[in-house]
């Protein structure tokens, strides 16, 4: 699934030398839902610096009573 995010927050973990991921809210099936974007490639994580908008593509996971997760994501632009 490809998603354009215009209002997101970049967060970081300390695991495996540190990883970055993105959280935001999107409209999905008529509801506002939190989404967490996990990147497949560390280079994409590093390319988040200074960006205010991103387009990402990945595998969307929608589990009941959880946030949406976009796994194996990559930056499109």
C-alpha positions as CSV (number, residue, x, y, z in Angstrom):
1,X,0.0,0.0,0.0
2,X,1.3,3.5,-0.9
3,X,0.6,6.3,1.5
4,X,1.5,10.0,1.5
5,X,2.2,11.4,5.0
6,X,2.2,15.2,5.5
7,X,2.2,15.3,9.3
8,X,4.4,12.6,10.9
9,X,6.8,12.2,13.8
10,X,10.1,10.4,13.4
11,X,11.0,8.2,16.4
12,X,14.1,6.1,17.1
13,X,15.0,2.9,18.9
14,X,18.3,1.8,20.3
15,X,17.9,-1.8,19.1
16,X,20.4,-3.2,16.4
17,X,22.5,0.0,16.4
18,X,19.4,2.2,16.3
19,X,16.5,2.3,13.9
20,X,14.1,5.1,12.9
21,X,10.4,4.7,12.3
22,X,7.5,7.1,11.7
23,X,4.2,7.5,13.3
24,X,1.2,9.5,12.0
25,X,-2.6,9.4,11.7
26,X,-4.4,8.6,8.5
27,X,-8.0,8.2,7.3
28,X,-8.5,4.5,6.8
29,X,-11.9,2.9,6.0
30,X,-13.7,6.1,7.2
31,X,-11.9,6.3,10.5
32,X,-8.8,8.3,11.8
33,X,-6.2,5.7,12.7
34,X,-2.7,5.8,14.1
35,X,-0.1,4.3,11.7
36,X,3.4,3.2,12.4
37,X,5.8,2.9,9.5
38,X,8.8,0.5,9.7
39,X,11.4,0.7,7.0
40,X,13.1,-2.2,5.3
41,X,16.3,-0.3,4.5
42,X,18.3,1.8,7.0
43,X,19.2,4.2,4.1
44,X,15.5,5.2,3.9
45,X,15.5,5.8,7.7
46,X,18.5,8.2,7.2
47,X,16.7,10.0,4.3
48,X,13.9,11.2,6.7
49,X,16.0,14.1,8.0
50,X,14.5,17.5,7.3
51,X,11.5,16.1,5.4
52,X,8.1,17.5,6.1
53,X,6.2,15.1,3.7
54,X,7.0,11.6,2.6
55,X,5.4,8.9,0.4
56,X,6.0,5.4,1.6
57,X,5.1,1.9,0.2
58,X,4.8,-1.2,2.3
59,X,2.7,-4.1,3.5
60,X,-0.2,-2.8,5.6
61,X,-1.2,-4.8,8.7
62,X,-4.5,-4.0,10.4
63,X,-5.0,-5.9,13.6
64,X,-8.1,-5.5,15.7
65,X,-7.8,-2.8,18.5
66,X,-4.2,-1.9,17.4
67,X,-2.6,0.8,15.4
68,X,-2.0,0.2,11.7
69,X,1.5,-1.0,10.8
70,X,3.2,-0.5,7.5
71,X,6.0,-3.1,7.4
72,X,8.9,-3.5,5.0
73,X,8.4,0.1,3.9
74,X,10.5,2.1,1.5
75,X,10.5,5.8,0.6
76,X,9.0,6.5,-2.8
77,X,10.3,10.1,-3.3
